[in-house]
Amino acid sequence: MISPLNILPSVRFPGGKLAAINCGSLHLSLHHAAEKAGMPKWPHCDPIAKALMHHLLSNPPAEEMSLPVFNELVGTVLNTLDFPEISKTFTYIPAQKVIDLYHFVDPFQPQFELAFFERLKSEVAQALLQKPENLHIRGLKESVKKMAGAKRWRKNCQRLHDEIVEFLHESVTRNAPENLALVIS
Protein backbone atom coordinates (compact mmCIF):
# COMPACT_ATOMS: atom_id res chain seq x y z
CA MET A 1 0.00 0.00 0.00
CA ILE A 2 1.46 3.35 -1.01
CA SER A 3 0.68 6.05 1.50
CA PRO A 4 0.91 9.79 0.94
CA LEU A 5 3.37 10.90 3.63
CA ASN A 6 1.85 14.37 3.95
CA ILE A 7 -1.52 12.90 5.01
CA LEU A 8 -0.33 10.29 7.50
CA PRO A 9 0.80 11.21 10.98
CA SER A 10 4.34 10.64 12.14
CA VAL A 11 5.35 8.94 15.37
CA ARG A 12 7.62 10.79 17.79
CA PHE A 13 9.90 8.41 19.65
CA PRO A 14 11.49 9.04 23.04
CA GLY A 15 14.56 11.14 22.37
CA GLY A 16 12.78 13.15 19.67
CA LYS A 17 13.26 10.88 16.63
CA LEU A 18 10.36 11.25 14.19
CA ALA A 19 9.32 8.36 11.90
CA ALA A 20 6.62 8.24 9.26
CA ILE A 21 3.95 5.59 9.66
CA ASN A 22 3.96 3.10 6.79
CA CYS A 23 2.40 -0.26 6.03
CA GLY A 24 5.71 -2.16 6.07
CA SER A 25 6.54 -0.86 9.53
CA LEU A 26 3.09 -1.78 10.82
CA HIS A 27 3.42 -5.27 9.37
CA LEU A 28 6.87 -5.67 10.95
CA SER A 29 5.65 -4.37 14.30
CA LEU A 30 2.60 -6.66 14.29
CA HIS A 31 4.82 -9.61 13.38
CA HIS A 32 7.16 -8.87 16.31
CA ALA A 33 4.21 -8.52 18.68
CA ALA A 34 2.76 -11.84 17.50
CA GLU A 35 6.14 -13.55 17.99
CA LYS A 36 6.42 -12.13 21.51
CA ALA A 37 2.87 -13.37 22.22
CA GLY A 38 3.88 -16.88 21.15
CA MET A 39 2.29 -16.82 17.68
CA PRO A 40 5.17 -16.67 15.18
CA LYS A 41 3.00 -17.74 12.23
CA TRP A 42 0.09 -15.37 12.97
CA PRO A 43 -1.54 -14.79 9.54
CA HIS A 44 -3.21 -11.43 10.23
CA CYS A 45 -0.22 -9.04 10.11
CA ASP A 46 -0.72 -7.90 6.52
CA PRO A 47 -4.52 -7.43 6.52
CA ILE A 48 -4.49 -5.61 9.86
CA ALA A 49 -1.60 -3.37 8.77
CA LYS A 50 -3.49 -2.48 5.57
CA ALA A 51 -6.71 -1.85 7.50
CA LEU A 52 -4.89 0.43 9.96
CA MET A 53 -3.32 2.36 7.08
CA HIS A 54 -6.74 2.77 5.46
CA HIS A 55 -8.17 3.97 8.78
CA LEU A 56 -5.34 6.47 9.27
CA LEU A 57 -5.76 7.78 5.73
CA SER A 58 -9.54 8.10 6.14
CA ASN A 59 -9.43 9.57 9.65
CA PRO A 60 -6.07 11.25 10.19
CA PRO A 61 -5.79 11.75 13.97
CA ALA A 62 -3.05 14.42 14.04
CA GLU A 63 0.09 15.40 12.20
CA GLU A 64 2.22 13.87 14.91
CA MET A 65 1.61 11.28 17.63
CA SER A 66 3.79 10.15 20.49
CA LEU A 67 4.85 6.51 20.46
CA PRO A 68 2.67 5.61 23.49
CA VAL A 69 -0.40 7.23 21.90
CA PHE A 70 0.12 5.39 18.61
CA ASN A 71 0.77 2.08 20.39
CA GLU A 72 -2.45 2.62 22.36
CA LEU A 73 -4.39 3.31 19.15
CA VAL A 74 -3.13 0.07 17.56
CA GLY A 75 -3.69 -1.79 20.83
CA THR A 76 -7.32 -0.65 20.91
CA VAL A 77 -7.81 -1.96 17.37
CA LEU A 78 -6.18 -5.30 18.26
CA ASN A 79 -8.36 -5.63 21.38
CA THR A 80 -11.46 -4.82 19.34
CA LEU A 81 -10.50 -7.57 16.89
CA ASP A 82 -10.09 -9.97 19.84
CA PHE A 83 -6.28 -10.19 19.86
CA PRO A 84 -5.55 -8.96 23.41
CA GLU A 85 -2.33 -10.99 23.79
CA ILE A 86 -0.84 -9.28 20.73
CA SER A 87 -2.14 -5.92 21.89
CA LYS A 88 -0.14 -6.29 25.12
CA THR A 89 3.14 -6.83 23.27
CA PHE A 90 2.69 -4.35 20.39
CA THR A 91 5.10 -1.48 19.91
CA TYR A 92 5.67 0.38 16.66
CA ILE A 93 9.04 -0.27 15.00
CA PRO A 94 9.93 1.84 11.97
CA ALA A 95 11.05 -0.54 9.21
CA GLN A 96 14.19 0.88 7.75
CA LYS A 97 14.57 -1.59 4.90
CA VAL A 98 12.03 -3.79 3.13
CA ILE A 99 12.97 -6.27 0.39
CA ASP A 100 10.04 -7.60 -1.63
CA LEU A 101 11.00 -10.97 -3.09
CA TYR A 102 7.94 -11.15 -5.31
CA HIS A 103 9.45 -8.50 -7.58
CA PHE A 104 12.56 -10.65 -8.08
CA VAL A 105 10.62 -13.23 -10.08
CA ASP A 106 9.67 -12.49 -13.69
CA PRO A 107 6.43 -14.33 -14.57
CA PHE A 108 7.31 -14.50 -18.27
CA GLN A 109 10.74 -16.11 -17.93
CA PRO A 110 11.71 -19.38 -16.33
CA GLN A 111 13.43 -18.76 -13.03
CA PHE A 112 16.79 -20.16 -12.25
CA GLU A 113 17.53 -20.49 -8.56
CA LEU A 114 21.11 -19.37 -9.04
CA ALA A 115 20.05 -16.02 -10.52
CA PHE A 116 17.48 -15.55 -7.74
CA PHE A 117 20.05 -16.23 -5.02
CA GLU A 118 22.59 -13.90 -6.63
CA ARG A 119 20.06 -11.07 -6.76
CA LEU A 120 18.96 -11.79 -3.19
CA LYS A 121 22.56 -11.78 -1.98
CA SER A 122 23.14 -8.43 -3.69
CA GLU A 123 19.94 -6.87 -2.28
CA VAL A 124 20.68 -8.05 1.26
CA ALA A 125 24.27 -6.76 1.03
CA GLN A 126 23.04 -3.35 -0.17
CA ALA A 127 20.44 -3.23 2.61
CA LEU A 128 23.03 -4.11 5.27
CA LEU A 129 25.37 -1.37 4.02
CA GLN A 130 22.75 1.10 5.25
CA LYS A 131 23.10 -0.41 8.75
CA PRO A 132 19.36 -0.84 9.33
CA GLU A 133 17.90 -1.74 12.69
CA ASN A 134 15.12 -3.71 10.96
CA LEU A 135 15.07 -5.76 7.80
CA HIS A 136 11.75 -7.07 6.48
CA ILE A 137 11.92 -9.59 3.66
CA ARG A 138 8.45 -10.27 2.35
CA GLY A 139 6.70 -12.22 -0.37
CA LEU A 140 8.60 -15.46 0.23
CA LYS A 141 5.74 -17.92 -0.22
CA GLU A 142 4.41 -16.25 -3.36
CA SER A 143 7.90 -16.04 -4.86
CA VAL A 144 8.63 -19.69 -4.15
CA LYS A 145 5.39 -20.81 -5.80
CA LYS A 146 6.11 -18.60 -8.79
CA MET A 147 9.68 -19.92 -9.15
CA ALA A 148 8.52 -23.52 -8.80
CA GLY A 149 5.75 -22.95 -11.33
CA ALA A 150 3.23 -24.23 -8.79
CA LYS A 151 -0.29 -22.98 -8.18
CA ARG A 152 -0.43 -24.93 -4.91
CA TRP A 153 2.22 -25.58 -2.28
CA ARG A 154 4.21 -28.74 -3.02
CA LYS A 155 7.23 -30.56 -1.56
CA ASN A 156 9.61 -28.83 -3.96
CA CYS A 157 8.16 -25.49 -2.80
CA GLN A 158 8.94 -26.36 0.82
CA ARG A 159 12.49 -27.37 -0.10
CA LEU A 160 13.11 -24.07 -1.93
CA HIS A 161 11.44 -22.10 0.88
CA ASP A 162 13.70 -23.70 3.50
CA GLU A 163 16.76 -23.12 1.34
CA ILE A 164 15.95 -19.40 0.96
CA VAL A 165 15.25 -18.97 4.70
CA GLU A 166 18.54 -20.69 5.59
CA PHE A 167 20.39 -18.54 3.04
CA LEU A 168 18.87 -15.36 4.50
CA HIS A 169 19.67 -16.31 8.09
CA GLU A 170 23.27 -17.12 7.17
CA SER A 171 23.72 -13.95 5.10
CA VAL A 172 22.23 -11.70 7.72
CA THR A 173 23.87 -13.20 10.81
CA ARG A 174 27.27 -13.18 9.10
CA ASN A 175 27.11 -9.56 7.91
CA ALA A 176 24.53 -7.72 10.02
CA PRO A 177 24.86 -5.67 13.17
CA GLU A 178 24.06 -7.60 16.32
CA ASN A 179 20.78 -5.81 17.07
CA LEU A 180 19.20 -6.26 13.61
CA ALA A 181 15.59 -7.45 13.67
CA LEU A 182 14.94 -9.78 10.70
CA VAL A 183 11.41 -10.64 9.62
CA ILE A 184 10.76 -13.03 6.75
CA SER A 185 7.15 -13.23 5.62
Secondary structure, DSSP 8 states (H G I E B T S, - for coil): ----TTTS-EEE-TTS-EEE--HHHHHHHHHHHHHHTT-TT-TTHHHHHHHHHHHHHHS---SEEEHHHHHHHHHHHHHHTT-HHHHHH-------EEEEGGGGS-TTS---HHHHHHHHHHHHHHHHHT--SEEEEE-HHHHHHHHHT-SS--HHHHHHHHHHHHHHHHHHHHHS-TT-EEEE-
